[in-house]
């Protein structure tokens, strides 16, 4: 009996059904809650969007990942990567990585946002850009807070809660399912990152979000703790909230932080390092090289730490 239960728990198809089946069901529930919140008098548009984002994080991402973990292992916390420790050197390394990668990432965002389809696909491009504009409008509302309390509430939802819930779902659950299906480390990281980016339904930010997902995935593989990619994701999301308060720039939504809606602002941290049209992107090239070198050393740090433990 125990062998048959273990076989069911290890079935990749069943694990994915639990994860994505509950995701679709609970996303519909979260959408219904948003409709209710948006029609309650006395709750402003921004407050309803922020509350709906928090509900979506918990219902559509955290709960399916938890259910998948409970289905897959009797030690679900360990299976999801939540039992690993977050070390100070890892945190400092992620901060350094973020600073080093910012110019290259911003340049990539600008290129992706400026892509144009062939003439025969102009209608599709127009529809996709309409979706980007609608998302940008939502972003503007989300970031239209005032005061320190408004900033802290937005950081909690956009930064901390979103960073945790999406990493729990895409890296803690999905990537783990793929990894245990004998797909291989690289394929598991890239496939989960592809789905992570695709789920946002934003083509003109797809490539940078894909690469961020890959980085989050490898941070989990190297550190063996979900808390490090959670920190990296939350840091990325929180930067735009804080920068929008202090320097008046903000181009992200409640789902992905500073990188979700590329190309919407013309000044501030999300334009740092972007070369003018026709110029060689020297800052981005230097940033890419420095990031690659640092990632190589960062990876070696984790391996040497594990060897000595």
N, C-alpha and C positions, 0 to 999 in steps of 0.2 A: 504493500500500500504506500509506504513512504517513498519507494522508488518511483512509483507512478506519479505521485504528487510532485516530486523533484523534477521529473520529466516535463510535467505540465508547466511548472514554474520556469523552466529553462527554454520553453518554446518561444522563439523570437516573434513569430506571428501573433501569438496570444498576448505577449507583452506589448507589442505595438498596438494591438486592438484595445487593450486596457488604457494605454496612454492617450491615443488619439481619439478613441471612442468617447472617453470621459471628457477630453478636451472639447470636442465638438458640442457635446451635450451641455457642459457647464458654461461654454462660451455663449450659447443661446440663452441660458439662464442669466448670465451677466448682462447680455444685451437687453433682456427684458427689464432687469433692474435699472439699467441706465434710462430706459424709456419712462419708467415710473418716476425716477429722480428728476428727470428733465421737465416733468409735468407738475411737480409739486411747487406750489406757490411759496415764495419766501426763500427758495434755494436758487441762488444765481447760477448763470451758465457755467462760470468757472468752477464753482463749488461742486456742481453736479458732475462735471467732467472729471474733476479730481477724485471725487468719491467713486465714480464709475470705474476709473482707472484702478483704484485700490481694490475694488470688488473683483474686477477682471483678473488682477494679479493673483488674488487668493483663490478664486474659483477656477479660472481657466488654466492657470499654470501650476500653482502650488499643489492644489488638491489632486489633479491627474498625476503629477509626478509622485506624490505620496502614495497614491493608490498603486501605481506601477511598482514602486519600491516595496510596498507590502506584498504585492502579488509575486514579485521576483525573488524575495529573500526574507528569511525570518529575522535578519538583522538589517532592516531597511535603512536605518540611519547610516550605517557603514556602507551599504550598497550604493546609496546616493552620494557618498563622499562627504557627508556632514560630520563624521566623527574625526576627520583629520584636523590638525591644528593650523592656525594662521600665524606664521612666524614673522617677526619684525623685519628681518632681512628680505623676506618675500614682499612685504608691503612696500618697503623702501625701493626695492627693485621695480615694482610695478609703477610707482610714481616716476622714477627715472625713465622707464620705458615709455610712459605716456608723454613726457616732455620731449624725449628724443624723436618719437614717431609723429608728433603733431604736424610739423610742416609737410612731411611726405603724405600723411593721411589727408590733410586739407587739400593738397594738390590733387590727389586721387579723387577726392570728393568733387572738386571743381571739374575735373575731366569727365567723371561719370555723369554729373548733372548737366554738362554741356553736350552730351551725346545726341546725335540726330539720326533718325531712321531714314532708310531710302524713301524716295518719293512715293513708291507704291504702298508704303506702310505709314504714310503721313497721318491717316485717320487713327491708327492705333497709337501713334505717338501723342496725338492730341488728347485722346482719352486718358492715357497714362499721366500726362501733365495736368489734366484736370484733377486727377486723383491726388497728385502732389500738391496742387493748389488748395484742395480741400483740407489735406493734412496740415498744410502751413497755416491755414485759418484756425484750425484746432490748436496748433502750437501757440499761436498768438494769444488765444484765450487762456490757455493753461499758464502762460508766463505773465499774464497781466495782473500779477499780485502786487501788493504794496506792503512795506514794512518787513521787519525781521521775522515776525510770526508767519507771514505769508510765505517768505522765502524758506523757512524751516519746514513748513507743511509741504511745500512743493518738493524740497530736497528729499523728504521722507518718502513721498509717493513716487516721484519721477526717478530719484536716485536710488535710495536704499531698497524700497519694496520691489520696484521693477527689476533692479539689478539682481536681487535675490531670487525672485520668482522665475525670471527667464533663465537664469543659470541653473536653477533647480530642475526646470523642465528640459532644456535643450542639452545641457552638459551632464547634469546629475542623472537624469533618467534616459533621455534619448541616446546620447552618446554612449552611455553604459550598456544599453540594450544592443546597440550596433557593435560595440567592442566585444561583447560576449557572444556575438553571433559568428565569431571568427572572421569578421570582415577585415580585420587588421587595424592597427592604430591610425595610420594616415587616412585611410578611407573612412573610418568612423568619425574622425575629427572633421574632415572636409564635408562629408554628407550631412552631418548634424548642423554644421555651419551653413551649408547651402539651404537647408530647410529653415533654419533660424532666420536667414535673410529673406527667403521667399515668403515666409509667413507675414512679413510686414507689408507686402504688396506695394513696394516702392522701387520700381525698376531703376530710377535715376539716383538711387543710393545703394543699389544692390551690391556692387563690387566692394566698396569700403566696409560695408556691414558684414559681408562674407569674410573678409580678411580679419576683421575684429573677432568674428565667431571662431575662426581658426586659432587665433591667438588665445582666446579664452579656453578653447578646447585643449591646447597644449599646456597651458598653465595648470589645468586640472591633471593632465597626464604626468607632468613633471613633479608637481607638488604633492599629488595624491590627496589633495584636499579641495573640496568645492569652494571653500571660503576665499581662496586666492582669486579665482575668476569672478566670484561675487564681488569682491572688493574692487577689482579692475573695472567691472561693468558699472558698479555704483559710482566709482570715481568719474568715469567717462560721462555718465548721465548727470551727475551733480555739478560738474564744471559749468555747464551751460546755465543752470539755474542761478548759481552764485554770480557768474559773469553777467547775466542779464540784470542782476540787482545792482552790481557795482559799476559796470561799464555799459549797461544798456544794450547788450546783444543777446540774442537767443534764437536758435534755429532748431530746437528739438521738441519732440512731443513726449507724452508720458510713456512711450514705449521704448525708446532707444537713446535718449539723451542727445548730446551734441551732434551726432552723426546721422540722425534719422532724416533730416530734411536739409540736405546739402544745398549750398548755393543760394540760400535765401537772404543772407546778410552780406553787406559789403564792407563791414569793418568789424574789428574785435578779434577775439581769440580764434574764431572759426575761419578767419581769412589769413591768419598768420602763416607766412612762408609761401603763399600762392604767388606765382610769377605772373606778371602782366602778359596779355596776349602777344604771342610772337617771341617772347623772351625765353631763354633757357632756364628751366626751374632749378637753379643751382642749390637753393635751400632745400628743396625736396630731395634732390639727389644726395646731398650730404646727410640729410635726415635718414634716408633709406639705408645708406651704408652704415651710419652710426647705430641704427636700430638693429640691423642684421648682426653686427659685431657684438652688441650688447646682449641680444637674444642667445647668441652662441655661448657667451660667458655665463649668462643666467641659467641656461640649461645645464651647463657643467656644474654650477653651484648646487643644483638640486641633486644631481647624480652623486656628487662627492659627499653631500650631506647624508644621503640614504646609505651610501657605502660605509660611512663611519658610524651609523646608528645601530 
